[in-house]
């Protein structure tokens, strides 16, 4: 059953304007500071859609200036594929201070229930509609005492794979908005498994990053068929919970190799 998007937006208009969804930043943060400084009304939540992409400084350290200068703004995030490029990436992201890790969770962000599914589909783990090789992270990273010789650790990218058990667990919960790193099927490189999850959770709207583009206008053409309002946020772009553009993204490229921690 499709929820009434217009009625939801009307009822939660103020709260939705207070939530900003941030596209892949890849170590770039100055654009967020500029957007915050320019905003007549500051958001209550900044929600990162993955690929924060830091490996030499903790996320908590990066967020310290934000906490000082915008005390009423909180942070939530999911991880993307590049957040597990190395074990250092994974560790630095999750050393996150008071930021809320949303993967596999539903959190109340000012009266709006937001669910998170981090990571990406990996062929050697699970690439729907194919059957999965492993159902969960524990199984994929612990395959016997002789799998990893000479102290070698499992490939860190396995941390960011999407696993069936996580999707199944999340599908039993209810939310208003679903955030994912991967795109739903309305994107050329998206997945129907994301659609199915959104419908199972009865969400009104979804937001995703990963692809570094914004095809939301095209998504609107299939909204009724999909059963929810899918939105994309492009590279270094920002949208509020209504899907309105706060800041248009940059060119479709990577961020700097060194994280910019200045807000």
Backbone as numpy.savetxt, mean C-alpha at the origin, in Angstrom:
# Nx Ny Nz CAx CAy CAz Cx Cy Cz
-22.88 -7.65 -3.28 -23.71 -6.47 -3.28 -22.83 -5.21 -3.28
-23.09 -4.30 -4.23 -22.31 -3.08 -4.35 -22.80 -2.05 -3.34
-21.89 -1.53 -2.56 -22.26 -0.48 -1.62 -22.45 0.83 -2.35
-23.24 1.70 -1.78 -23.56 3.00 -2.38 -22.38 3.95 -2.16
-21.59 4.13 -3.22 -20.38 4.95 -3.10 -20.72 6.40 -2.76
-21.71 6.94 -3.43 -22.07 8.34 -3.20 -22.54 8.56 -1.77
-23.37 7.66 -1.27 -23.85 7.79 0.10 -22.69 7.67 1.10
-21.77 6.75 0.84 -20.61 6.58 1.72 -19.76 7.85 1.73
-19.51 8.40 0.54 -18.68 9.61 0.45 -19.33 10.79 1.14
-20.64 10.90 1.02 -21.36 11.99 1.66 -21.29 11.87 3.18
-21.50 10.67 3.67 -21.50 10.43 5.11 -20.12 10.63 5.73
-19.07 10.26 4.98 -17.72 10.28 5.54 -16.83 11.33 4.88
-17.44 12.33 4.28 -16.69 13.31 3.50 -15.51 13.91 4.27
-15.76 14.37 5.47 -14.70 15.04 6.23 -13.56 14.07 6.54
-13.89 12.87 6.99 -12.86 11.89 7.34 -12.06 11.47 6.11
-12.72 11.31 4.98 -12.02 10.89 3.76 -11.06 11.96 3.26
-11.40 13.20 3.46 -10.49 14.29 3.06 -9.27 14.36 3.99
-9.38 13.76 5.15 -8.29 13.80 6.12 -7.33 12.62 5.99
-7.58 11.75 5.00 -6.69 10.61 4.74 -6.04 10.82 3.38
-4.71 10.82 3.36 -3.97 10.94 2.10 -3.30 9.60 1.79
-3.50 9.12 0.57 -2.86 7.90 0.11 -1.69 8.27 -0.80
-0.52 7.72 -0.49 0.73 8.11 -1.14 1.21 7.01 -2.06
1.42 7.34 -3.34 1.98 6.39 -4.29 3.44 6.10 -3.96
4.02 5.14 -4.67 5.40 4.73 -4.43 6.31 5.96 -4.34
7.10 6.02 -3.28 7.99 7.18 -3.11 9.44 6.85 -3.44
9.84 5.60 -3.31 11.21 5.17 -3.61 12.25 6.12 -3.02
12.11 6.37 -1.73 13.09 7.16 -1.00 12.93 8.65 -1.10
11.89 9.13 -1.77 11.67 10.58 -1.92 10.55 11.02 -0.96
10.81 12.12 -0.23 9.82 12.57 0.76 9.54 14.07 0.71
10.35 14.84 0.00 10.17 16.29 0.00 8.81 16.70 -0.58
8.32 15.94 -1.56 7.02 16.30 -2.16 5.89 16.19 -1.14
6.05 15.28 -0.17 5.03 15.15 0.87 5.06 16.37 1.79
6.27 16.80 2.13 6.41 17.99 2.98 5.80 19.21 2.29
6.06 19.36 0.99 5.51 20.51 0.27 3.98 20.46 0.25
3.44 19.27 0.02 1.99 19.12 0.00 1.38 19.43 1.36
2.04 19.00 2.42 1.54 19.28 3.77 1.59 20.77 4.07
2.67 21.43 3.68 2.80 22.86 3.93 1.77 23.66 3.14
1.44 23.20 1.93 0.49 23.92 1.08 -0.96 23.66 1.45
-1.22 22.57 2.17 -2.60 22.19 2.46 -3.23 23.13 3.49
-4.38 23.74 3.17 -5.04 24.60 4.15 -5.51 23.83 5.38
-5.89 22.58 5.17 -6.28 21.70 6.27 -5.37 20.48 6.21
-4.64 20.23 7.27 -3.67 19.14 7.27 -4.39 17.80 7.44
-3.90 16.75 6.79 -4.52 15.43 6.94 -4.24 14.84 8.32
-5.12 13.96 8.73 -4.90 13.24 9.97 -4.07 11.98 9.75
-4.10 11.46 8.49 -3.38 10.23 8.17 -2.65 10.35 6.84
-1.40 9.88 6.82 -0.66 9.63 5.59 -0.53 8.11 5.46
-0.98 7.57 4.33 -0.98 6.11 4.14 -0.12 5.78 2.92
1.01 5.15 3.16 1.94 4.78 2.08 1.49 3.45 1.45
1.50 3.42 0.11 1.02 2.25 -0.62 2.15 1.31 -1.04
3.27 1.37 -0.33 4.37 0.44 -0.60 5.49 1.07 -1.41
6.59 0.32 -1.53 7.82 0.78 -2.19 8.30 2.12 -1.60
8.41 2.12 -0.28 9.02 3.24 0.41 10.53 3.20 0.14
11.10 2.00 0.06 12.40 1.77 -0.58 13.54 2.50 0.14
13.78 2.14 1.39 14.88 2.72 2.17 15.72 1.58 2.73
17.06 1.80 2.78 17.90 0.73 3.31 19.06 1.21 4.18
19.23 2.54 4.33 20.33 3.05 5.14 19.87 3.87 6.34
18.59 4.09 6.44 18.04 4.87 7.54 16.66 4.31 7.86
16.31 4.26 9.12 15.03 3.66 9.48 13.86 4.58 9.11
12.72 3.96 8.87 11.51 4.71 8.57 11.15 5.61 9.75
11.38 5.11 10.94 11.10 5.91 12.13 11.91 7.19 12.16
13.19 7.11 11.77 14.03 8.31 11.72 13.53 9.29 10.66
13.15 8.75 9.52 12.64 9.60 8.45 11.39 10.34 8.89
10.56 9.67 9.70 9.29 10.26 10.12 9.43 11.24 11.29
10.59 11.28 11.93 10.75 12.16 13.10 10.43 13.63 12.81
10.91 14.22 11.69 10.55 15.62 11.41 9.05 15.81 11.21
8.41 14.80 10.61 6.96 14.86 10.45 6.28 14.93 11.80
6.73 14.08 12.72 6.12 14.06 14.06 6.30 15.40 14.77
7.43 16.04 14.55 7.69 17.32 15.20 6.85 18.45 14.58
6.80 18.47 13.26 6.20 19.61 12.56 4.70 19.47 12.31
4.21 18.24 12.25 2.78 18.00 11.98 2.29 17.00 13.03
2.13 17.47 14.24 1.87 16.59 15.38 0.54 15.85 15.30
-0.41 16.38 14.55 -1.72 15.74 14.46 -1.82 14.78 13.29
-0.74 14.59 12.54 -0.74 13.70 11.39 -0.05 12.39 11.73
-0.75 11.29 11.52 -0.21 9.96 11.80 0.10 9.25 10.49
0.82 8.14 10.59 1.29 7.42 9.41 0.90 5.95 9.49
0.45 5.41 8.35 0.22 3.98 8.20 0.86 3.56 6.87
1.13 2.28 6.71 1.80 1.84 5.48 1.60 0.36 5.22
1.76 0.00 3.97 1.97 -1.38 3.57 3.31 -1.44 2.84
3.86 -2.61 2.69 5.13 -2.75 1.98 4.89 -3.10 0.52
5.88 -2.76 -0.30 5.86 -3.14 -1.71 6.98 -4.12 -2.01
7.12 -4.51 -3.26 8.14 -5.48 -3.62 9.56 -4.96 -3.35
9.82 -3.68 -3.59 11.17 -3.16 -3.39 11.51 -2.95 -1.91
10.53 -3.04 -1.06 10.81 -2.96 0.38 11.41 -4.26 0.91
11.55 -5.25 0.03 12.21 -6.50 0.40 13.33 -6.82 -0.59
13.90 -5.79 -1.22 15.03 -6.02 -2.12 16.21 -6.62 -1.38
16.39 -6.19 -0.14 17.43 -6.73 0.73 16.86 -6.87 2.13
17.58 -7.58 2.99 17.14 -7.67 4.39 17.23 -6.30 5.07
18.17 -5.46 4.60 18.28 -4.12 5.16 17.04 -3.29 4.84
16.54 -3.40 3.61 15.30 -2.71 3.25 14.17 -3.11 4.20
14.02 -4.39 4.39 12.92 -4.91 5.22 13.04 -4.42 6.66
14.26 -4.47 7.19 14.50 -4.05 8.57 14.27 -2.56 8.74
14.79 -1.74 7.81 14.67 -0.29 7.94 13.21 0.15 7.84
12.43 -0.48 6.98 11.02 -0.13 6.87 10.28 -0.44 8.16
10.52 -1.59 8.73 9.74 -2.01 9.89 10.28 -1.49 11.21
11.40 -0.78 11.17 11.83 0.02 12.32 11.14 1.37 12.13
9.86 1.40 12.45 8.98 2.47 11.96 8.40 3.36 13.04
8.91 3.27 14.24 8.37 4.12 15.29 6.90 3.86 15.55
6.10 4.93 15.53 4.67 4.81 15.82 3.82 4.57 14.57
4.45 4.44 13.41 3.68 4.20 12.19 2.96 2.85 12.28
1.79 2.77 11.68 0.95 1.57 11.74 1.20 0.70 10.52
1.64 -0.54 10.73 1.81 -1.50 9.64 0.45 -2.12 9.34
-0.07 -1.87 8.15 -1.44 -2.25 7.83 -1.57 -3.61 7.13
-0.46 -4.22 6.75 -0.58 -5.49 6.02 -1.36 -6.51 6.85
-2.40 -7.07 6.24 -3.20 -8.09 6.89 -4.11 -7.58 7.99
-4.22 -6.25 8.10 -4.99 -5.66 9.19 -6.10 -4.76 8.65
-7.06 -4.49 9.52 -8.07 -3.46 9.28 -7.97 -2.47 10.42
-7.76 -1.20 10.08 -7.60 -0.17 11.11 -8.63 0.92 10.90
-9.11 1.48 12.00 -10.04 2.60 11.95 -9.23 3.88 11.88
-9.27 4.53 10.71 -8.56 5.79 10.50 -9.57 6.93 10.50
-9.84 7.42 11.68 -10.77 8.54 11.81 -12.20 8.22 11.41
-12.63 7.01 11.65 -14.00 6.62 11.32 -14.14 5.89 10.01
-13.05 5.72 9.27 -13.04 4.97 8.03 -12.19 3.71 8.23
-12.76 2.55 7.94 -12.03 1.30 8.13 -11.20 0.99 6.89
-9.88 0.96 7.08 -8.94 0.75 5.98 -8.20 -0.56 6.18
-8.21 -1.41 5.16 -7.53 -2.70 5.19 -6.31 -2.65 4.29
-5.28 -3.42 4.63 -4.05 -3.40 3.85 -3.58 -4.77 3.43
-3.11 -4.87 2.16 -2.46 -6.07 1.65 -1.18 -5.62 0.96
-0.05 -5.85 1.62 1.22 -5.45 1.04 1.77 -6.50 0.09
2.83 -6.12 -0.63 3.57 -7.07 -1.44 3.07 -7.23 -2.85
3.66 -8.23 -3.52 3.35 -8.48 -4.93 3.23 -9.98 -5.18
2.57 -10.31 -6.27 2.46 -11.71 -6.67 3.77 -12.14 -7.33
4.31 -13.27 -6.89 5.55 -13.82 -7.44 5.26 -15.19 -8.03
5.73 -15.41 -9.26 5.43 -16.66 -9.95 5.85 -17.90 -9.19
6.98 -17.84 -8.52 7.46 -19.03 -7.81 6.73 -19.26 -6.50
5.91 -18.27 -6.07 5.12 -18.41 -4.86 3.64 -18.58 -5.21
3.09 -17.57 -5.86 1.67 -17.60 -6.25 1.41 -16.47 -7.24
0.95 -16.82 -8.41 0.56 -15.83 -9.40 -0.82 -16.23 -9.93
-1.88 -15.74 -9.28 -3.23 -16.13 -9.67 -3.47 -15.84 -11.16
-4.26 -16.68 -11.82 -5.11 -17.75 -11.25 -4.42 -19.09 -11.06
-3.11 -19.17 -11.27 -2.40 -20.43 -11.06 -2.46 -20.84 -9.59
-2.31 -22.11 -9.35 -2.29 -22.60 -7.98 -1.00 -22.16 -7.28
-1.06 -21.91 -5.99 0.15 -21.48 -5.26 1.12 -22.62 -5.04
2.40 -22.28 -5.00 3.43 -23.25 -4.61 3.53 -23.32 -3.09
3.37 -22.17 -2.45 3.39 -22.09 -0.99 2.21 -21.26 -0.52
1.62 -21.66 0.58 0.45 -20.95 1.07 0.78 -19.82 2.03
1.98 -19.85 2.61 2.33 -18.81 3.58 3.83 -18.60 3.60
4.25 -17.52 4.24 5.67 -17.14 4.27 6.51 -18.19 5.00
5.99 -18.73 6.08 6.75 -19.72 6.84 7.12 -20.90 5.96
6.19 -21.37 5.16 6.46 -22.52 4.30 7.48 -22.18 3.21
7.41 -20.96 2.68 8.30 -20.59 1.59 9.73 -20.34 2.05
9.90 -19.92 3.31 11.22 -19.55 3.81 11.87 -20.62 4.68
11.16 -21.71 4.95 11.69 -22.78 5.80 11.45 -24.12 5.13
12.39 -24.47 4.24 12.20 -25.69 3.45 13.24 -26.75 3.79
13.51 -26.92 5.04 14.40 -27.99 5.45 15.78 -27.51 5.81
16.51 -28.30 6.59 17.81 -27.86 7.13 18.90 -27.72 6.07
18.75 -28.33 4.91 19.81 -28.29 3.90 19.50 -27.34 2.75
18.42 -26.60 2.87 18.04 -25.69 1.79 19.00 -24.50 1.71
19.42 -24.00 2.87 20.26 -22.80 2.90 21.63 -23.16 3.52
22.62 -23.33 2.68 23.92 -23.80 3.14 24.83 -22.63 3.52
25.81 -22.94 4.37 26.84 -21.97 4.77 26.25 -20.69 5.34
25.15 -20.79 6.06 24.56 -19.62 6.69 23.77 -18.73 5.75
23.61 -19.15 4.50 22.85 -18.34 3.54 21.40 -18.25 3.97
20.82 -17.05 3.87 19.42 -16.87 4.23 18.53 -16.96 3.00
17.24 -17.22 3.20 16.32 -17.23 2.06 16.33 -15.88 1.34
15.97 -15.90 0.09 15.90 -14.65 -0.68 14.98 -13.67 0.04
15.45 -12.44 0.30 14.61 -11.49 1.07 13.31 -11.14 0.36
13.27 -11.29 -0.96 12.04 -10.94 -1.69 10.85 -11.78 -1.25
11.12 -12.93 -0.63 10.02 -13.78 -0.15 9.22 -13.09 0.94
9.84 -12.13 1.63 9.10 -11.37 2.64 7.94 -10.61 2.02
8.10 -10.16 0.77 7.10 -9.29 0.15 6.17 -10.01 -0.80
6.29 -11.32 -0.88 5.35 -12.07 -1.72 3.96 -12.05 -1.10
2.94 -12.09 -1.95 1.56 -12.23 -1.46 1.27 -13.72 -1.32
0.78 -14.11 -0.15 0.52 -15.51 0.14 -0.98 -15.75 0.28
-1.45 -16.91 -0.20 -2.89 -17.21 -0.13 -3.46 -17.15 1.28
-2.72 -17.60 2.27 -3.26 -17.59 3.63 -3.55 -16.16 4.11
-2.70 -15.21 3.73 -2.92 -13.81 4.12 -4.18 -13.26 3.45
-4.35 -13.58 2.17 -5.52 -13.09 1.43 -6.79 -13.71 2.00
-6.73 -15.00 2.29 -7.91 -15.68 2.83 -8.30 -15.11 4.19
-7.32 -14.86 5.04 -7.61 -14.29 6.35 -8.22 -12.91 6.23
-7.66 -12.10 5.35 -8.16 -10.73 5.17 -9.57 -10.73 4.58
-9.85 -11.69 3.71 -11.14 -11.73 3.03 -12.31 -11.95 3.99
-12.03 -12.44 5.18 -13.09 -12.69 6.17 -13.42 -11.44 6.98
-12.64 -10.36 6.76 -12.88 -9.13 7.50 -13.68 -8.16 6.63
-14.12 -7.08 7.24 -14.89 -6.07 6.52 -14.18 -4.73 6.64
-14.24 -3.95 5.56 -13.57 -2.65 5.55 -14.30 -1.73 4.58
-13.99 -0.45 4.66 -14.52 0.54 3.72 -13.59 0.74 2.54
-12.28 0.71 2.82 -11.26 0.93 1.80 -10.22 -0.17 1.90
-9.79 -0.68 0.75 -8.72 -1.66 0.69 -7.52 -1.02 -0.01
-6.35 -1.06 0.63 -5.14 -0.60 -0.03 -4.26 -1.81 -0.35
-3.72 -1.81 -1.54 -2.83 -2.88 -1.99 -1.66 -2.26 -2.72
-0.57 -3.01 -2.81 0.53 -2.58 -3.68 0.20 -3.01 -5.11
-0.19 -4.26 -5.28 -0.60 -4.75 -6.60 -1.90 -4.07 -7.04
-2.11 -4.06 -8.35 -3.31 -3.45 -8.92 -4.41 -4.49 -9.12
-5.66 -4.05 -9.09 -6.76 -4.93 -9.47 -6.78 -5.15 -10.99
-7.72 -5.93 -11.45 -7.70 -6.38 -12.85 -7.99 -5.28 -13.86
-8.50 -4.14 -13.42 -8.77 -3.05 -14.35 -7.48 -2.44 -14.90
-6.35 -2.69 -14.26 -5.06 -2.30 -14.82 -4.56 -3.43 -15.72
-3.88 -3.11 -16.83 -3.41 -4.17 -17.74 -2.53 -5.21 -17.07
-1.84 -4.82 -15.99 -0.99 -5.76 -15.28 -1.55 -6.10 -13.90
-2.85 -5.95 -13.77 -3.50 -6.22 -12.50 -4.02 -7.64 -12.38
-4.66 -7.94 -11.25 -5.06 -9.30 -10.92 -6.51 -9.35 -10.44
-7.23 -10.33 -10.93 -8.61 -10.54 -10.48 -8.65 -10.95 -9.01
-7.59 -11.52 -8.51 -7.55 -11.91 -7.09 -7.72 -10.69 -6.18
-7.23 -9.53 -6.62 -7.42 -8.30 -5.86 -8.89 -7.89 -5.90
-9.52 -8.03 -7.09 -10.95 -7.74 -7.21 -11.76 -8.59 -6.24
-11.45 -9.88 -6.23 -12.20 -10.82 -5.41 -12.05 -10.49 -3.92
-10.85 -10.09 -3.55 -10.63 -9.72 -2.15 -11.44 -8.48 -1.79
-11.42 -7.48 -2.66 -12.16 -6.24 -2.40 -13.66 -6.53 -2.26
-14.18 -7.37 -3.13 -15.62 -7.69 -3.07 -15.93 -8.51 -1.81
-15.04 -9.43 -1.45 -15.26 -10.23 -0.25 -15.33 -9.36 1.00
-14.54 -8.29 1.01 -14.49 -7.41 2.17 -15.56 -6.33 2.12
-16.32 -6.27 1.01 -17.39 -5.29 0.84 -16.87 -3.86 0.90
-15.71 -3.63 0.31 -15.16 -2.27 0.34 -15.88 -1.38 -0.66
-15.85 -0.10 -0.39 -16.39 0.90 -1.31 -15.35 1.28 -2.34
-14.10 1.36 -1.89 -13.04 1.90 -2.75 -11.73 1.17 -2.47
-10.87 1.12 -3.49 -9.52 0.59 -3.32 -8.51 1.58 -3.86
-7.29 1.51 -3.31 -6.17 2.31 -3.80 -4.97 1.38 -3.98
-4.22 1.61 -5.05 -3.00 0.82 -5.25 -1.88 1.68 -5.80
-0.66 1.19 -5.66 0.52 1.82 -6.24 1.15 0.89 -7.26
2.47 0.67 -7.14 3.24 -0.34 -7.88 3.48 -0.02 -9.35
2.45 0.35 -10.10 2.59 0.50 -11.54 3.09 1.89 -11.96
3.14 2.83 -11.04 3.67 4.18 -11.28 2.84 4.99 -12.28
1.63 4.57 -12.53 0.74 5.34 -13.41 -0.62 5.48 -12.77
-1.45 6.34 -13.34 -2.79 6.58 -12.80 -3.80 6.42 -13.92
-4.48 5.29 -13.94 -5.49 5.00 -14.96 -6.89 5.01 -14.36
-7.05 5.78 -13.29 -8.32 5.76 -12.55 -9.51 6.15 -13.42
-9.32 7.06 -14.39 -10.43 7.45 -15.27 -10.91 6.25 -16.08
-9.98 5.42 -16.51 -10.37 4.21 -17.25 -11.02 3.19 -16.31
-10.53 3.12 -15.09 -11.13 2.20 -14.12 -12.61 2.51 -13.92
-12.97 3.81 -13.97 -14.35 4.21 -13.72 -15.32 3.59 -14.72
-14.84 3.25 -15.90 -15.70 2.67 -16.94 -16.15 1.26 -16.58
-15.42 0.59 -15.70 -15.78 -0.79 -15.32 -16.12 -0.89 -13.84
-16.38 0.24 -13.22 -16.64 0.26 -11.78 -17.84 -0.61 -11.40
-18.94 -0.50 -12.13 -20.13 -1.29 -11.80 -19.86 -2.78 -11.94
-19.11 -3.15 -12.96 -18.78 -4.56 -13.17 -17.89 -5.09 -12.06
-16.94 -4.26 -11.61 -16.02 -4.69 -10.57 -16.68 -4.75 -9.21
-17.59 -3.82 -8.95 -18.30 -3.83 -7.67 -17.69 -2.93 -6.62
-16.68 -2.15 -6.99 -16.07 -1.18 -6.09 -15.35 -0.14 -6.94
-14.99 0.96 -6.30 -14.36 2.09 -6.98 -12.85 1.96 -6.86
-12.20 1.48 -7.91 -10.75 1.30 -7.90 -10.03 2.59 -8.28
-8.99 2.91 -7.54 -8.19 4.11 -7.80 -6.71 3.74 -7.78
-5.94 4.39 -8.64 -4.49 4.25 -8.65 -3.86 5.54 -8.17
-2.68 5.43 -7.57 -1.90 6.60 -7.20 -0.53 6.43 -7.84
-0.12 7.41 -8.65 1.10 7.25 -9.42 2.34 7.56 -8.60
3.50 7.41 -9.23 4.79 7.62 -8.58 4.86 9.00 -7.94
5.06 9.03 -6.62 5.12 10.28 -5.84 3.83 11.09 -5.92
2.72 10.45 -6.26 1.43 11.12 -6.26 0.74 11.00 -4.91
-0.29 11.85 -4.70 -1.05 11.83 -3.46 -2.53 12.02 -3.80
-3.38 11.19 -3.22 -4.83 11.35 -3.35 -5.47 11.25 -1.97
-6.61 11.92 -1.81 -7.33 11.75 -0.56 -8.30 10.59 -0.66
-9.01 10.31 0.43 -9.88 9.15 0.49 -11.06 9.18 -0.44
-11.36 10.36 -0.99 -12.41 10.48 -2.01 -11.88 10.15 -3.40
-10.58 9.97 -3.50 -9.95 9.74 -4.80 -9.54 11.01 -5.51
-9.63 12.15 -4.83 -9.25 13.43 -5.42 -7.73 13.61 -5.37
-7.18 14.20 -6.42 -5.74 14.39 -6.50 -5.31 15.55 -5.59
-4.42 15.26 -4.66 -3.79 16.29 -3.84 -2.51 16.76 -4.52
-1.78 15.82 -5.06 -0.57 16.13 -5.81 -0.43 15.12 -6.94
-0.29 15.62 -8.15 -0.06 14.74 -9.29 1.34 14.19 -9.21
1.51 12.94 -9.61 2.80 12.28 -9.49 3.84 12.81 -10.45
5.08 12.36 -10.21 6.21 12.74 -11.06 6.26 11.82 -12.27
7.33 11.99 -13.07 7.52 11.11 -14.21 7.65 9.68 -13.74
7.39 8.75 -14.63 7.41 7.33 -14.30 8.86 6.84 -14.23
9.53 7.16 -13.13 10.91 6.74 -12.96 11.16 6.41 -11.50
12.41 6.10 -11.18 12.74 5.72 -9.82 13.13 6.92 -8.99
13.02 6.78 -7.70 13.50 7.82 -6.80 15.01 7.78 -6.69
15.55 8.67 -5.89 17.00 8.73 -5.73 17.49 7.51 -4.97
18.77 7.19 -5.17 19.32 6.02 -4.51 19.49 6.24 -3.01
19.67 7.47 -2.59 19.78 7.79 -1.17 18.48 8.41 -0.69
17.91 7.92 0.40 16.64 8.48 0.87 16.79 9.94 1.28
15.79 10.72 0.94 15.75 12.13 1.29 14.90 12.27 2.53
15.54 12.47 3.67 14.82 12.46 4.95 14.34 13.83 5.37
14.48 14.83 4.49 14.06 16.18 4.86 12.58 16.37 4.58
11.86 16.87 5.60 10.42 17.15 5.44 10.27 18.65 5.29
